[in-house]
Amino acid sequence: ETIYQAIFVQGRGELRRELTACLRTGRAHRRPQGRAVRGQRIKNMVMISDRPADVEDRAVPGHWEGDLIIGENNGSAIGTLVERTTRYVMLLHLPDGRSAEQVRVAMTAKIQQLPAHLRRSLTWDQGIEMAEHATFKIATDVDVYFCDPHSPWQRGSNENANRLLLQYCPRGTDLSVHSQARLNQVARELNERPRKTLGYASPAERFQACVASTS
């Protein structure tokens, strides 16, 4: 965040017009990152500092990072889940809202589609949409860890995936128009894109290898 702020300050808060056209998001103004909980605190949070070391080093697959992308006037949202080892993306359709119950139900249904060895933990920010994390854990046996406030880099894989997703589902638009079928197609395209960090393999290739390893 400090680096971004330094770059934008040089242009008095806005990049020069000729550089704006080169931005993937098309956004000339810098928006501060992170969502404040605004006085609401989630009960019984287990912080990221208590997350086991094998989650941090990405050696074991099945550890996920999650977040919401918020649409126009905070009226719609898409849930994003990214597996830390393979960078595999799953997207959640939230047509009726983003309350804690709605997010829990959608996420539980999606996570339960995975083999047991690929659903070990989930790391999220302190958004109030995760208030039902204890119920989610009981239903899925997935441990939930919470990032420190205003620390998006603690979910770096998820942040990168969200930036790619914005090419398909821009912020400031009505995200409820994207059906689950459409989101599945977008996720498929993201997962079939080769990644330098994976030695130019695709997330889909790496993820399928993890699925096959115990099938």
C-alpha positions in Angstrom: 0.0 0.0 0.0 2.9 2.4 0.8 4.4 1.8 -2.6 1.1 2.4 -4.4 0.5 5.6 -2.4 4.0 6.9 -3.3 3.4 6.3 -7.0 0.0 8.1 -7.0 1.2 11.0 -4.9 3.6 11.9 -7.8 0.6 12.6 -10.0 -1.3 14.4 -7.2 -3.5 11.4 -6.6 -4.0 10.5 -10.2 -1.7 9.0 -12.8 -1.0 10.9 -16.0 -3.7 10.4 -18.7 -1.4 8.6 -21.0 -0.6 6.0 -18.4 -4.2 5.4 -17.4 -4.9 3.7 -20.7 -2.3 1.1 -19.8 -3.9 0.1 -16.5 -5.7 -3.3 -16.6 -8.5 -2.0 -14.3 -8.7 1.3 -16.0 -8.8 3.1 -12.6 -6.7 6.3 -12.4 -7.5 7.0 -8.8 -6.0 5.0 -5.9 -8.6 3.4 -3.6 -7.4 2.4 -0.1 -7.4 -1.3 0.3 -9.0 -3.4 3.0 -12.5 -3.3 4.5 -13.0 -2.1 8.1 -15.4 -4.0 10.3 -16.7 -0.7 11.7 -17.2 -1.6 15.3 -18.6 -5.1 14.7 -16.3 -7.9 15.9 -16.6 -11.5 15.0 -16.7 -13.8 18.0 -14.1 -16.5 18.7 -11.8 -15.6 15.8 -8.6 -17.7 15.4 -6.0 -15.3 14.1 -3.6 -15.9 11.2 -0.7 -15.9 13.7 -2.1 -19.2 15.0 -2.2 -20.8 11.6 0.1 -23.9 11.3 3.4 -23.5 9.5 2.5 -26.0 6.8 -0.2 -23.5 5.6 2.3 -20.7 5.2 4.9 -22.7 3.1 2.3 -23.9 0.6 3.8 -27.4 0.7 0.4 -29.1 1.5 -2.6 -28.5 -0.7 -6.1 -27.9 0.6 -5.6 -24.5 2.3 -7.7 -21.8 0.8 -8.0 -18.0 0.9 -11.3 -16.2 0.5 -12.9 -12.8 0.0 -15.9 -11.0 -1.5 -15.9 -8.7 -4.5 -18.5 -6.0 -3.9 -20.7 -4.6 -6.7 -22.5 -1.4 -7.4 -23.7 0.5 -4.3 -22.8 -2.5 -2.1 -25.8 -4.2 -3.5 -24.3 -7.4 -4.9 -21.2 -9.6 -4.4 -19.3 -12.5 -5.7 -17.4 -14.9 -3.3 -13.9 -15.9 -4.3 -11.9 -18.9 -3.0 -8.3 -19.6 -4.0 -6.2 -22.7 -3.1 -2.8 -21.6 -1.9 -0.6 -24.3 -3.4 -2.1 -24.5 -6.9 -3.8 -21.0 -7.1 -7.0 -22.8 -8.2 -10.0 -20.5 -8.2 -13.7 -21.2 -7.2 -16.4 -18.5 -7.4 -19.5 -18.2 -5.4 -22.8 -16.9 -6.8 -24.6 -14.7 -4.1 -27.7 -13.6 -5.9 -29.7 -12.8 -2.7 -27.2 -10.9 -0.7 -24.0 -11.3 1.3 -25.1 -11.8 4.9 -23.2 -14.2 7.1 -25.8 -16.9 6.6 -25.9 -16.5 2.8 -22.1 -16.6 2.5 -21.9 -19.6 4.8 -24.5 -21.6 2.9 -22.8 -20.9 -0.5 -19.3 -21.6 0.7 -20.3 -24.8 2.5 -22.0 -26.1 -0.7 -18.9 -25.3 -2.8 -16.3 -26.6 -0.3 -18.2 -29.9 0.2 -17.7 -30.6 -3.5 -14.0 -31.1 -2.9 -12.2 -34.3 -1.7 -11.6 -34.3 2.0 -7.8 -33.9 1.6 -8.3 -30.7 -0.3 -10.4 -28.9 2.3 -8.1 -28.2 5.3 -8.3 -24.5 6.1 -9.7 -21.2 5.0 -8.1 -17.7 5.6 -10.4 -14.7 5.4 -10.3 -11.0 6.4 -12.4 -9.7 9.3 -15.5 -9.0 7.2 -18.7 -9.5 9.1 -19.8 -11.9 6.4 -17.7 -14.6 8.2 -19.6 -14.2 11.5 -20.9 -17.8 11.1 -17.4 -19.3 10.7 -18.0 -21.7 13.6 -21.0 -23.2 11.9 -19.1 -23.5 8.7 -16.3 -25.3 10.4 -18.7 -27.8 12.0 -20.3 -28.5 8.6 -17.1 -28.8 6.6 -14.3 -29.6 9.1 -12.4 -26.7 7.6 -10.4 -24.6 10.1 -10.9 -20.8 9.6 -8.2 -18.2 10.3 -8.6 -14.5 10.2 -6.2 -11.9 8.9 -5.0 -8.9 10.8 -7.0 -5.7 10.0 -6.1 -3.9 6.8 -3.6 -6.6 5.8 -4.6 -7.8 2.3 -1.1 -9.2 1.6 -1.9 -11.9 4.1 -4.2 -13.3 1.5 -1.9 -12.6 -1.4 -3.1 -15.4 -3.7 -6.7 -14.3 -3.3 -5.9 -10.7 -3.9 -4.1 -11.6 -7.2 -7.1 -13.7 -8.3 -9.5 -10.9 -7.5 -7.6 -8.5 -9.7 -7.8 -11.0 -12.6 -11.5 -11.5 -11.9 -12.2 -7.8 -12.3 -11.5 -8.1 -16.0 -14.7 -10.2 -16.2 -16.7 -8.7 -13.4 -15.8 -5.0 -12.8 -16.3 -3.3 -9.5 -19.1 -0.8 -9.6 -21.4 -3.0 -11.6 -24.3 -5.2 -10.7 -22.6 -8.5 -9.9 -25.8 -10.4 -9.4 -26.3 -10.7 -13.2 -23.5 -13.2 -13.3 -25.1 -16.7 -12.9 -23.3 -19.6 -11.3 -22.8 -21.1 -14.8 -21.2 -17.9 -16.0 -18.9 -17.8 -12.9 -18.0 -21.4 -13.4 -16.9 -20.5 -17.0 -14.9 -17.5 -15.7 -13.2 -19.7 -13.1 -12.4 -22.2 -15.7 -10.7 -19.6 -17.9 -8.7 -18.3 -14.9 -7.7 -21.8 -13.9 -6.5 -22.7 -17.4 -4.2 -19.7 -17.6 -0.5 -20.6 -17.2 1.2 -19.0 -14.2 4.8 -18.0 -13.9 4.7 -18.9 -10.2 3.7 -22.4 -11.1 6.5 -22.9 -13.7 4.0 -21.9 -16.4 1.7 -24.8 -15.5 -1.9 -23.8 -15.1 -3.8 -24.0 -11.8 -6.1 -26.6 -13.3 -3.2 -28.9 -14.1 -1.7 -28.6 -10.6 -5.1 -29.0 -8.9 -6.0 -32.1 -10.9 -2.7 -33.6 -10.0 -3.6 -33.0 -6.3 -7.0 -34.6 -6.8 -5.5 -37.6 -8.6 -2.8 -38.2 -6.0 -5.3 -39.9 -3.6 -8.0 -41.0 -6.0 
